[in-house]
Amino acid sequence: ICAMVSYALMNLVMTSTPLAVVGCGFSKNNAADVVSAHVLAMFVPSFFTGHLITRFGAEKIMATGLVILAGAAAVALAGTELTNFFGALILLGIGWNFGFIGATTMLAGAHAPEERGRVQGMNDMIVFGCVTVASLASGGLMNCSGGSPVEGWNAVNMAMAPFLMLAGGALIWLVMRSRKSAA
């Protein structure tokens, strides 16, 4: 669930970002710079995410990713200045990295080697199905929420909340279940 939510929410927000940036009066170059910073924030942490997972565990890294994704929404909802867009999208990239890599690491470790290919394939199909829906929803939220780019951007970012709660709840349940089994 954390992999699906992390990837889908990242895509939901990233897809609408250029529309929101330009709609709020900034240039297309500004929009491109925001998305470029976001892409760097998605992948640069990969140099150390694996080490963090080894040290702290996949569950803690996923939880951190979900909190960072919530922080991205909070920064985005705090205003529509260029610094808000940069801050929100950088946090979105880092949150995606921790949430998605933590979840896929956990998935790979939960299955026997002969099962991993099928399980990973099924997971990818579900994740990218959710990403497709998020892309479509992004445009709908931007255009059907009152007409102004600010209202659309706010709707996109508020839409993250229920999914973050779902993923957080699932992660808490998983951790509690694991602790019961270990006891």
N, CA and C atoms as an extended XYZ file, in Angstrom:
549
Properties=species:S:1:pos:R:3:atomname:S:1:resname:S:1:resid:I:1 pbc="F F F"
N         0.837       -1.193        0.000 N   ILE     1
C         0.000        0.000        0.000 CA  ILE     1
C         0.878        1.252        0.000 C   ILE     1
N         1.969        1.233        0.774 N   CYS     2
C         2.842        2.414        0.827 CA  CYS     2
C         3.491        2.689       -0.525 C   CYS     2
N         3.836        1.644       -1.265 N   ALA     3
C         4.414        1.849       -2.596 CA  ALA     3
C         3.395        2.494       -3.520 C   ALA     3
N         2.164        1.974       -3.487 N   MET     4
C         1.110        2.533       -4.344 CA  MET     4
C         0.826        3.985       -3.990 C   MET     4
N         0.676        4.255       -2.703 N   VAL     5
C         0.337        5.607       -2.257 CA  VAL     5
C         1.487        6.571       -2.540 C   VAL     5
N         2.707        6.173       -2.224 N   SER     6
C         3.854        7.060       -2.456 CA  SER     6
C         3.975        7.441       -3.926 C   SER     6
N         3.896        6.447       -4.787 N   TYR     7
C         4.074        6.711       -6.213 CA  TYR     7
C         2.885        7.480       -6.783 C   TYR     7
N         1.667        7.068       -6.428 N   ALA     8
C         0.482        7.731       -6.976 CA  ALA     8
C         0.390        9.186       -6.521 C   ALA     8
N         0.679        9.445       -5.244 N   LEU     9
C         0.605       10.825       -4.758 CA  LEU     9
C         1.698       11.688       -5.367 C   LEU     9
N         2.880       11.111       -5.524 N   MET    10
C         3.951       11.866       -6.173 CA  MET    10
C         3.504       12.255       -7.573 C   MET    10
N         2.917       11.316       -8.291 N   ASN    11
C         2.479       11.585       -9.653 CA  ASN    11
C         1.305       12.564       -9.691 C   ASN    11
N         0.386       12.425       -8.749 N   LEU    12
C        -0.759       13.334       -8.665 CA  LEU    12
C        -0.297       14.786       -8.602 C   LEU    12
N         0.648       15.048       -7.719 N   VAL    13
C         1.113       16.421       -7.510 CA  VAL    13
C         2.058       16.860       -8.628 C   VAL    13
N         2.984       15.999       -9.013 N   MET    14
C         3.956       16.373      -10.034 CA  MET    14
C         3.279       16.686      -11.366 C   MET    14
N         2.260       15.925      -11.716 N   THR    15
C         1.581       16.123      -12.990 CA  THR    15
C         0.934       17.500      -13.082 C   THR    15
N         0.379       17.966      -11.983 N   SER    16
C        -0.316       19.256      -12.010 CA  SER    16
C         0.599       20.447      -11.724 C   SER    16
N         1.821       20.191      -11.321 N   THR    17
C         2.718       21.280      -10.944 CA  THR    17
C         2.952       22.306      -12.051 C   THR    17
N         3.308       21.904      -13.272 N   PRO    18
C         3.529       22.936      -14.295 CA  PRO    18
C         2.291       23.805      -14.533 C   PRO    18
N         1.114       23.186      -14.518 N   LEU    19
C        -0.122       23.959      -14.695 CA  LEU    19
C        -0.306       24.955      -13.559 C   LEU    19
N        -0.039       24.508      -12.341 N   ALA    20
C        -0.212       25.381      -11.176 CA  ALA    20
C         0.810       26.512      -11.173 C   ALA    20
N         2.066       26.192      -11.461 N   VAL    21
C         3.121       27.216      -11.448 CA  VAL    21
C         2.804       28.303      -12.479 C   VAL    21
N         2.505       27.902      -13.702 N   VAL    22
C         2.192       28.872      -14.753 CA  VAL    22
C         0.871       29.583      -14.441 C   VAL    22
N        -0.104       28.845      -13.931 N   GLY    23
C        -1.390       29.442      -13.583 CA  GLY    23
C        -1.299       30.468      -12.470 C   GLY    23
N        -0.273       30.357      -11.645 N   CYS    24
C        -0.073       31.325      -10.554 CA  CYS    24
C         0.802       32.502      -10.981 C   CYS    24
N         1.072       32.607      -12.283 N   GLY    25
C         1.748       33.787      -12.801 CA  GLY    25
C         3.237       33.650      -13.035 C   GLY    25
N         3.783       32.471      -12.869 N   PHE    26
C         5.213       32.279      -13.097 CA  PHE    26
C         5.445       31.777      -14.521 C   PHE    26
N         6.682       31.809      -14.952 N   SER    27
C         7.005       31.437      -16.329 CA  SER    27
C         7.095       29.920      -16.495 C   SER    27
N         7.089       29.510      -17.762 N   LYS    28
C         7.283       28.090      -18.070 CA  LYS    28
C         8.672       27.641      -17.629 C   LYS    28
N         9.649       28.534      -17.721 N   ASN    29
C        10.998       28.195      -17.247 CA  ASN    29
C        10.997       27.947      -15.745 C   ASN    29
N        10.227       28.762      -14.997 N   ASN    30
C        10.101       28.522      -13.556 CA  ASN    30
C         9.496       27.147      -13.301 C   ASN    30
N         8.461       26.803      -14.058 N   ALA    31
C         7.813       25.494      -13.900 CA  ALA    31
C         8.807       24.374      -14.187 C   ALA    31
N         9.602       24.544      -15.238 N   ALA    32
C        10.606       23.531      -15.580 CA  ALA    32
C        11.657       23.414      -14.479 C   ALA    32
N        12.057       24.533      -13.896 N   ASP    33
C        13.037       24.503      -12.805 CA  ASP    33
C        12.484       23.780      -11.575 C   ASP    33
N        11.216       24.017      -11.260 N   VAL    34
C        10.593       23.349      -10.113 CA  VAL    34
C        10.561       21.840      -10.342 C   VAL    34
N        10.152       21.431      -11.536 N   VAL    35
C        10.083       19.997      -11.836 CA  VAL    35
C        11.487       19.392      -11.864 C   VAL    35
N        12.471       20.123      -12.364 N   SER    36
C        13.858       19.624      -12.359 CA  SER    36
C        14.362       19.409      -10.938 C   SER    36
N        14.083       20.351      -10.050 N   ALA    37
C        14.484       20.196       -8.646 CA  ALA    37
C        13.786       18.990       -8.030 C   ALA    37
N        12.528       18.795       -8.389 N   HIS    38
C        11.767       17.645       -7.893 CA  HIS    38
C        12.402       16.328       -8.350 C   HIS    38
N        12.755       16.246       -9.623 N   VAL    39
C        13.346       15.010      -10.152 CA  VAL    39
C        14.672       14.716       -9.454 C   VAL    39
N        15.476       15.730       -9.222 N   LEU    40
C        16.718       15.525       -8.459 CA  LEU    40
C        16.410       15.009       -7.060 C   LEU    40
N        15.389       15.586       -6.424 N   ALA    41
C        15.024       15.163       -5.068 CA  ALA    41
C        14.480       13.740       -5.051 C   ALA    41
N        13.941       13.282       -6.170 N   MET    42
C        13.463       11.905       -6.245 CA  MET    42
C        14.623       10.911       -6.247 C   MET    42
N        15.687       11.226       -6.956 N   PHE    43
C        16.711       10.222       -7.213 CA  PHE    43
C        18.020       10.408       -6.460 C   PHE    43
N        18.406       11.621       -6.114 N   VAL    44
C        19.657       11.824       -5.373 CA  VAL    44
C        19.657       11.069       -4.037 C   VAL    44
N        18.540       11.053       -3.291 N   PRO    45
C        18.561       10.310       -2.022 CA  PRO    45
C        18.828        8.812       -2.186 C   PRO    45
N        18.661        8.291       -3.391 N   SER    46
C        18.894        6.864       -3.617 CA  SER    46
C        20.324        6.453       -3.295 C   SER    46
N        21.251        7.413       -3.305 N   PHE    47
C        22.632        7.090       -2.956 CA  PHE    47
C        22.763        6.656       -1.498 C   PHE    47
N        21.820        7.069       -0.641 N   PHE    48
C        21.914        6.687        0.768 CA  PHE    48
C        20.649        6.038        1.332 C   PHE    48
N        19.569        5.962        0.577 N   THR    49
C        18.327        5.372        1.090 CA  THR    49
C        18.536        3.919        1.501 C   THR    49
N        19.261        3.163        0.711 N   GLY    50
C        19.530        1.761        1.057 CA  GLY    50
C        20.262        1.630        2.377 C   GLY    50
N        21.228        2.501        2.611 N   HIS    51
C        21.960        2.477        3.882 CA  HIS    51
C        21.033        2.825        5.044 C   HIS    51
N        20.139        3.787        4.831 N   LEU    52
C        19.182        4.154        5.881 CA  LEU    52
C        18.235        2.998        6.184 C   LEU    52
N        17.812        2.281        5.144 N   ILE    53
C        16.934        1.126        5.349 CA  ILE    53
C        17.667        0.044        6.130 C   ILE    53
N        18.923       -0.195        5.787 N   THR    54
C        19.714       -1.192        6.513 CA  THR    54
C        19.872       -0.797        7.973 C   THR    54
N        20.098        0.465        8.223 N   ARG    55
C        20.338        0.924        9.595 CA  ARG    55
C        19.063        1.021       10.433 C   ARG    55
N        17.991        1.578        9.847 N   PHE    56
C        16.789        1.866       10.632 CA  PHE    56
C        15.618        0.931       10.347 C   PHE    56
N        15.648        0.227        9.226 N   GLY    57
C        14.554       -0.660        8.849 CA  GLY    57
C        13.629       -0.013        7.833 C   GLY    57
N        13.059       -0.849        6.984 N   ALA    58
C        12.185       -0.353        5.917 CA  ALA    58
C        10.953        0.350        6.471 C   ALA    58
N        10.415       -0.162        7.578 N   GLU    59
C         9.196        0.434        8.139 CA  GLU    59
C         9.425        1.884        8.564 C   GLU    59
N        10.542        2.158        9.215 N   LYS    60
C        10.826        3.527        9.668 CA  LYS    60
C        11.085        4.459        8.491 C   LYS    60
N        11.728        3.950        7.465 N   ILE    61
C        11.991        4.777        6.288 CA  ILE    61
C        10.688        5.051        5.545 C   ILE    61
N         9.818        4.048        5.444 N   MET    62
C         8.511        4.284        4.818 CA  MET    62
C         7.709        5.301        5.612 C   MET    62
N         7.700        5.165        6.930 N   ALA    63
C         6.972        6.124        7.776 CA  ALA    63
C         7.526        7.532        7.587 C   ALA    63
N         8.839        7.642        7.531 N   THR    64
C         9.466        8.945        7.293 CA  THR    64
C         9.036        9.496        5.936 C   THR    64
N         8.996        8.634        4.933 N   GLY    65
C         8.547        9.054        3.608 CA  GLY    65
C         7.120        9.578        3.619 C   GLY    65
N         6.231        8.893        4.343 N   LEU    66
C         4.838        9.351        4.419 CA  LEU    66
C         4.740       10.697        5.125 C   LEU    66
N         5.530       10.878        6.179 N   VAL    67
C         5.536       12.163        6.891 CA  VAL    67
C         6.069       13.268        5.974 C   VAL    67
N         7.104       12.974        5.217 N   ILE    68
C         7.659       13.971        4.295 CA  ILE    68
C         6.644       14.308        3.199 C   ILE    68
N         5.915       13.305        2.708 N   LEU    69
C         4.862       13.580        1.724 CA  LEU    69
C         3.792       14.496        2.310 C   LEU    69
N         3.420       14.262        3.558 N   ALA    70
C         2.455       15.152        4.224 CA  ALA    70
C         3.037       16.557        4.357 C   ALA    70
N         4.331       16.636        4.651 N   GLY    71
C         5.001       17.934        4.721 CA  GLY    71
C         4.978       18.653        3.380 C   GLY    71
N         5.115       17.899        2.294 N   ALA    72
C         5.043       18.494        0.954 CA  ALA    72
C         3.679       19.134        0.727 C   ALA    72
N         2.630       18.426        1.129 N   ALA    73
C         1.276       18.983        0.983 CA  ALA    73
C         1.116       20.237        1.838 C   ALA    73
N         1.653       20.208        3.049 N   ALA    74
C         1.540       21.369        3.948 CA  ALA    74
C         2.246       22.588        3.362 C   ALA    74
N         3.429       22.382        2.807 N   VAL    75
C         4.166       23.495        2.193 CA  VAL    75
C         3.396       24.024        0.982 C   VAL    75
N         2.852       23.120        0.181 N   ALA    76
C         2.087       23.545       -0.992 CA  ALA    76
C         0.838       24.321       -0.595 C   ALA    76
N         0.176       23.882        0.462 N   LEU    77
C        -1.049       24.550        0.910 CA  LEU    77
C        -0.772       25.871        1.624 C   LEU    77
N         0.480       26.087        2.025 N   ALA    78
C         0.838       27.311        2.751 CA  ALA    78
C         0.916       28.536        1.841 C   ALA    78
N         0.990       28.332        0.541 N   GLY    79
C         1.052       29.473       -0.357 CA  GLY    79
C         1.426       29.070       -1.765 C   GLY    79
N         1.374       30.024       -2.663 N   THR    80
C         1.689       29.745       -4.065 CA  THR    80
C         2.827       30.630       -4.569 C   THR    80
N         3.758       30.929       -3.683 N   GLU    81
C         4.987       31.606       -4.108 CA  GLU    81
C         5.902       30.558       -4.728 C   GLU    81
N         6.862       31.002       -5.490 N   LEU    82
C         7.779       30.072       -6.132 CA  LEU    82
C         8.515       29.225       -5.098 C   LEU    82
N         8.848       29.809       -3.953 N   THR    83
C         9.521       29.037       -2.900 CA  THR    83
C         8.626       27.917       -2.371 C   THR    83
N         7.320       28.142       -2.322 N   ASN    84
C         6.398       27.080       -1.908 CA  ASN    84
C         6.422       25.930       -2.908 C   ASN    84
N         6.405       26.273       -4.191 N   PHE    85
C         6.441       25.228       -5.213 CA  PHE    85
C         7.747       24.433       -5.132 C   PHE    85
N         8.873       25.135       -5.015 N   PHE    86
C        10.156       24.434       -4.902 CA  PHE    86
C        10.190       23.558       -3.649 C   PHE    86
N         9.842       24.135       -2.512 N   GLY    87
C         9.881       23.378       -1.256 CA  GLY    87
C         8.978       22.165       -1.283 C   GLY    87
N         7.751       22.352       -1.767 N   ALA    88
C         6.792       21.245       -1.811 CA  ALA    88
C         7.264       20.134       -2.737 C   ALA    88
N         7.773       20.505       -3.897 N   LEU    89
C         8.170       19.482       -4.862 CA  LEU    89
C         9.468       18.789       -4.475 C   LEU    89
N        10.355       19.472       -3.795 N   ILE    90
C        11.565       18.810       -3.289 CA  ILE    90
C        11.177       17.816       -2.198 C   ILE    90
N        10.317       18.233       -1.283 N   LEU    91
C         9.841       17.304       -0.254 CA  LEU    91
C         9.086       16.132       -0.881 C   LEU    91
N         8.290       16.409       -1.900 N   LEU    92
C         7.548       15.355       -2.587 CA  LEU    92
C         8.500       14.305       -3.159 C   LEU    92
N         9.591       14.756       -3.759 N   GLY    93
C        10.566       13.824       -4.322 CA  GLY    93
C        11.241       12.973       -3.266 C   GLY    93
N        11.655       13.591       -2.176 N   ILE    94
C        12.310       12.846       -1.089 CA  ILE    94
C        11.318       11.883       -0.438 C   ILE    94
N        10.088       12.352       -0.205 N   GLY    95
C         9.063       11.485        0.384 CA  GLY    95
C         8.766       10.286       -0.492 C   GLY    95
N         8.676       10.519       -1.799 N   TRP    96
C         8.466        9.409       -2.734 CA  TRP    96
C         9.609        8.405       -2.631 C   TRP    96
N        10.834        8.912       -2.627 N   ASN    97
C        12.001        8.043       -2.573 CA  ASN    97
C        11.945        7.137       -1.345 C   ASN    97
N        11.748        7.725       -0.186 N   PHE    98
C        11.736        6.930        1.043 CA  PHE    98
C        10.539        5.981        1.078 C   PHE    98
N         9.365        6.476        0.701 N   GLY    99
C         8.166        5.640        0.749 CA  GLY    99
C         8.223        4.499       -0.241 C   GLY    99
N         8.599        4.795       -1.475 N   PHE   100
C         8.589        3.772       -2.514 CA  PHE   100
C         9.727        2.773       -2.345 C   PHE   100
N        10.929        3.250       -2.105 N   ILE   101
C        12.059        2.326       -1.961 CA  ILE   101
C        11.909        1.495       -0.692 C   ILE   101
N        11.449        2.112        0.390 N   GLY   102
C        11.202        1.345        1.610 CA  GLY   102
C        10.188        0.243        1.383 C   GLY   102
N         9.104        0.561        0.684 N   ALA   103
C         8.044       -0.420        0.442 CA  ALA   103
C         8.507       -1.539       -0.481 C   ALA   103
N         9.234       -1.202       -1.545 N   THR   104
C         9.675       -2.256       -2.456 CA  THR   104
C        10.767       -3.111       -1.829 C   THR   104
N        11.566       -2.531       -0.950 N   THR   105
C        12.554       -3.326       -0.212 CA  THR   105
C        11.844       -4.333        0.681 C   THR   105
N        10.815       -3.874        1.375 N   MET   106
C        10.055       -4.764        2.243 CA  MET   106
C         9.377       -5.865        1.427 C   MET   106
N         8.829       -5.509        0.281 N   LEU   107
C         8.159       -6.480       -0.581 CA  LEU   107
C         9.136       -7.566       -1.030 C   LEU   107
N        10.319       -7.158       -1.459 N   ALA   108
C        11.312       -8.125       -1.927 CA  ALA   108
C        11.761       -9.052       -0.805 C   ALA   108
N        11.853       -8.535        0.405 N   GLY   109
C        12.298       -9.351        1.529 CA  GLY   109
C        11.233      -10.262        2.098 C   GLY   109
N         9.988      -10.060        1.706 N   ALA   110
C         8.885      -10.832        2.284 CA  ALA   110
C         8.562      -12.099        1.498 C   ALA   110
N         9.266      -12.334        0.406 N   HIS   111
C         8.932      -13.475       -0.441 CA  HIS   111
C        10.178      -14.290       -0.761 C   HIS   111
N         9.953      -15.565       -1.029 N   ALA   112
C        11.037      -16.460       -1.425 CA  ALA   112
C        11.558      -16.029       -2.795 C   ALA   112
N        12.829      -16.315       -3.081 N   PRO   113
C        13.407      -15.890       -4.359 CA  PRO   113
C        12.592      -16.318       -5.579 C   PRO   113
N        12.039      -17.515       -5.544 N   GLU   114
C        11.275      -17.986       -6.706 CA  GLU   114
C         9.930      -17.267       -6.870 C   GLU   114
N         9.464      -16.588       -5.844 N   GLU   115
C         8.200      -15.845       -5.905 CA  GLU   115
C         8.399      -14.374       -6.270 C   GLU   115
N         9.582      -13.865       -6.066 N   ARG   116
C         9.817      -12.418       -6.154 CA  ARG   116
C         9.466      -11.816       -7.506 C   ARG   116
N         9.785      -12.507       -8.584 N   GLY   117
C         9.499      -11.974       -9.918 CA  GLY   117
C         8.012      -11.759      -10.139 C   GLY   117
N         7.217      -12.771       -9.809 N   ARG   118
C         5.762      -12.651       -9.984 CA  ARG   118
C         5.181      -11.592       -9.059 C   ARG   118
N         5.630      -11.604       -7.805 N   VAL   119
C         5.111      -10.640       -6.830 CA  VAL   119
C         5.482       -9.221       -7.244 C   VAL   119
N         6.722       -9.015       -7.666 N   GLN   120
C         7.150       -7.681       -8.097 CA  GLN   120
C         6.377       -7.236       -9.330 C   GLN   120
N         6.148       -8.164      -10.258 N   GLY   121
C         5.367       -7.834      -11.449 CA  GLY   121
C         3.942       -7.431      -11.103 C   GLY   121
N         3.312       -8.170      -10.198 N   MET   122
C         1.953       -7.835       -9.770 CA  MET   122
C         1.946       -6.490       -9.046 C   MET   122
N         2.931       -6.277       -8.184 N   ASN   123
C         3.032       -5.003       -7.472 CA  ASN   123
C         3.179       -3.842       -8.460 C   ASN   123
N         4.049       -4.002       -9.443 N   ASP   124
C         4.251       -2.939      -10.431 CA  ASP   124
C         2.972       -2.653      -11.211 C   ASP   124
N         2.231       -3.705      -11.557 N   MET   125
C         0.982       -3.502      -12.283 CA  MET   125
C         0.001       -2.679      -11.436 C   MET   125
N        -0.116       -3.011      -10.164 N   ILE   126
C        -1.033       -2.286       -9.280 CA  ILE   126
C        -0.543       -0.852       -9.060 C   ILE   126
N         0.753       -0.698       -8.791 N   VAL   127
C         1.318        0.640       -8.568 CA  VAL   127
C         1.066        1.534       -9.778 C   VAL   127
N         1.386        1.043      -10.965 N   PHE   128
C         1.262        1.901      -12.138 CA  PHE   128
C        -0.188        2.066      -12.582 C   PHE   128
N        -1.063        1.155      -12.205 N   GLY   129
C        -2.496        1.389      -12.376 CA  GLY   129
C        -2.943        2.563      -11.519 C   GLY   129
N        -2.464        2.601      -10.274 N   CYS   130
C        -2.780        3.722       -9.376 CA  CYS   130
C        -2.183        5.028       -9.893 C   CYS   130
N        -0.987        4.955      -10.453 N   VAL   131
C        -0.341        6.145      -11.015 CA  VAL   131
C        -1.165        6.686      -12.188 C   VAL   131
N        -1.697        5.793      -13.012 N   THR   132
C        -2.538        6.212      -14.133 CA  THR   132
C        -3.780        6.943      -13.638 C   THR   132
N        -4.431        6.372      -12.640 N   VAL   133
C        -5.621        7.011      -12.065 CA  VAL   133
C        -5.253        8.369      -11.461 C   VAL   133
N        -4.106        8.431      -10.787 N   ALA   134
C        -3.666        9.697      -10.180 CA  ALA   134
C        -3.418       10.762      -11.242 C   ALA   134
N        -2.848       10.375      -12.376 N   SER   135
C        -2.620       11.340      -13.463 CA  SER   135
C        -3.933       11.914      -13.961 C   SER   135
N        -4.899       11.045      -14.153 N   LEU   136
C        -6.213       11.509      -14.609 CA  LEU   136
C        -6.881       12.375      -13.550 C   LEU   136
N        -6.775       11.963      -12.300 N   ALA   137
C        -7.388       12.724      -11.204 CA  ALA   137
C        -6.747       14.098      -11.058 C   ALA   137
N        -5.462       14.182      -11.324 N   SER   138
C        -4.750       15.446      -11.192 CA  SER   138
C        -5.356       16.518      -12.090 C   SER   138
N        -5.561       16.171      -13.331 N   GLY   139
C        -6.175       17.123      -14.254 CA  GLY   139
C        -7.589       17.481      -13.839 C   GLY   139
N        -8.337       16.490      -13.396 N   GLY   140
C        -9.696       16.744      -12.938 CA  GLY   140
C        -9.736       17.665      -11.740 C   GLY   140
N        -8.858       17.436      -10.786 N   LEU   141
C        -8.817       18.291       -9.595 CA  LEU   141
C        -8.390       19.711       -9.947 C   LEU   141
N        -7.435       19.835      -10.853 N   MET   142
C        -6.974       21.173      -11.249 CA  MET   142
C        -8.069       21.949      -11.983 C   MET   142
N        -8.866       21.264      -12.786 N   ASN   143
C        -9.843       21.954      -13.630 CA  ASN   143
C       -11.254       22.010      -13.067 C   ASN   143
N       -11.596       21.133      -12.166 N   CYS   144
C       -12.989       21.037      -11.710 CA  CYS   144
C       -13.187       21.537      -10.291 C   CYS   144
N       -12.270       22.295       -9.775 N   SER   145
C       -12.371       22.681       -8.366 CA  SER   145
C       -12.568       24.183       -8.188 C   SER   145
N       -13.342       24.772       -9.050 N   GLY   146
C       -13.633       26.191       -8.893 CA  GLY   146
C       -13.049       27.056       -9.981 C   GLY   146
N       -12.182       26.500      -10.782 N   GLY   147
C       -11.689       27.246      -11.914 CA  GLY   147
C       -10.362       27.948      -11.743 C   GLY   147
N       -10.016       28.421      -10.551 N   SER   148
C        -8.746       29.138      -10.418 CA  SER   148
C        -7.606       28.149      -10.183 C   SER   148
N        -6.421       28.462      -10.693 N   PRO   149
C        -5.273       27.577      -10.479 CA  PRO   149
C        -4.956       27.365       -8.996 C   PRO   149
N        -5.141       28.379       -8.177 N   VAL   150
C        -4.853       28.240       -6.741 CA  VAL   150
C        -5.813       27.240       -6.108 C   VAL   150
N        -7.097       27.346       -6.437 N   GLU   151
C        -8.072       26.398       -5.890 CA  GLU   151
C        -7.791       24.983       -6.378 C   GLU   151
N        -7.432       24.850       -7.646 N   GLY   152
C        -7.089       23.537       -8.191 CA  GLY   152
C        -5.870       22.941       -7.507 C   GLY   152
N        -4.833       23.760       -7.331 N   TRP   153
C        -3.608       23.314       -6.665 CA  TRP   153
C        -3.906       22.889       -5.231 C   TRP   153
N        -4.726       23.663       -4.544 N   ASN   154
C        -5.097       23.301       -3.176 CA  ASN   154
C        -5.870       21.988       -3.146 C   ASN   154
N        -6.767       21.793       -4.108 N   ALA   155
C        -7.537       20.546       -4.164 CA  ALA   155
C        -6.619       19.348       -4.389 C   ALA   155
N        -5.650       19.501       -5.280 N   VAL   156
C        -4.693       18.417       -5.539 CA  VAL   156
C        -3.961       18.047       -4.253 C   VAL   156
N        -3.488       19.034       -3.535 N   ASN   157
C        -2.706       18.759       -2.328 CA  ASN   157
C        -3.562       18.262       -1.169 C   ASN   157
N        -4.791       18.740       -1.056 N   MET   158
C        -5.682       18.224       -0.012 CA  MET   158
C        -6.089       16.780       -0.298 C   MET   158
N        -6.114       16.408       -1.577 N   ALA   159
C        -6.474       15.040       -1.949 CA  ALA   159
C        -5.461       14.021       -1.433 C   ALA   159
N        -4.279       14.473       -1.052 N   MET   160
C        -3.270       13.556       -0.529 CA  MET   160
C        -3.658       12.990        0.841 C   MET   160
N        -4.369       13.760        1.636 N   ALA   161
C        -4.614       13.410        3.041 CA  ALA   161
C        -5.231       12.028        3.255 C   ALA   161
N        -6.345       11.680        2.605 N   PRO   162
C        -6.934       10.371        2.911 CA  PRO   162
C        -6.028        9.205        2.535 C   PRO   162
N        -5.262        9.369        1.473 N   PHE   163
C        -4.379        8.290        1.043 CA  PHE   163
C        -3.172        8.146        1.969 C   PHE   163
N        -2.674        9.268        2.465 N   LEU   164
C        -1.593        9.206        3.452 CA  LEU   164
C        -2.082        8.551        4.741 C   LEU   164
N        -3.312        8.842        5.132 N   MET   165
C        -3.864        8.202        6.332 CA  MET   165
C        -4.044        6.705        6.111 C   MET   165
N        -4.495        6.316        4.923 N   LEU   166
C        -4.638        4.895        4.597 CA  LEU   166
C        -3.292        4.183        4.674 C   LEU   166
N        -2.281        4.746        4.026 N   ALA   167
C        -0.955        4.121        4.025 CA  ALA   167
C        -0.361        4.109        5.425 C   ALA   167
N        -0.505        5.206        6.155 N   GLY   168
C         0.002        5.257        7.530 CA  GLY   168
C        -0.689        4.238        8.413 C   GLY   168
N        -2.000        4.121        8.273 N   GLY   169
C        -2.749        3.126        9.049 CA  GLY   169
C        -2.324        1.713        8.712 C   GLY   169
N        -2.127        1.430        7.428 N   ALA   170
C        -1.680        0.099        7.012 CA  ALA   170
C        -0.289       -0.205        7.556 C   ALA   170
N         0.579        0.788        7.545 N   LEU   171
C         1.933        0.594        8.063 CA  LEU   171
C         1.912        0.351        9.567 C   LEU   171
N         1.110        1.106       10.288 N   ILE   172
C         0.983        0.897       11.741 CA  ILE   172
C         0.445       -0.503       12.016 C   ILE   172
N        -0.567       -0.916       11.275 N   TRP   173
C        -1.132       -2.260       11.446 CA  TRP   173
C        -0.061       -3.325       11.194 C   TRP   173
N         0.722       -3.155       10.137 N   LEU   174
C         1.765       -4.121        9.809 CA  LEU   174
C         2.804       -4.209       10.920 C   LEU   174
N         3.231       -3.069       11.426 N   VAL   175
C         4.235       -3.049       12.497 CA  VAL   175
C         3.675       -3.697       13.760 C   VAL   175
N         2.435       -3.367       14.107 N   MET   176
C         1.823       -3.948       15.310 CA  MET   176
C         1.655       -5.457       15.155 C   MET   176
N         1.263       -5.893       13.973 N   ARG   177
C         1.099       -7.326       13.712 CA  ARG   177
C         2.441       -8.048       13.811 C   ARG   177
N         3.481       -7.431       13.291 N   SER   178
C         4.819       -8.033       13.360 CA  SER   178
C         5.292       -8.146       14.801 C   SER   178
N         4.999       -7.141       15.603 N   ARG   179
C         5.410       -7.178       17.014 CA  ARG   179
C         4.656       -8.251       17.776 C   ARG   179
N         3.368       -8.436       17.461 N   LYS   180
C         2.583       -9.490       18.112 CA  LYS   180
C         3.132      -10.861       17.757 C   LYS   180
N         3.476      -11.045       16.474 N   SER   181
C         4.013      -12.326       16.019 CA  SER   181
C         5.350      -12.628       16.673 C   SER   181
N         6.150      -11.589       16.874 N   ALA   182
C         7.475      -11.774       17.475 CA  ALA   182
C         7.385      -12.073       18.967 C   ALA   182
N         6.310      -11.636       19.603 N   ALA   183
C         6.179      -11.809       21.060 CA  ALA   183
C         5.746      -13.171       21.460 C   ALA   183
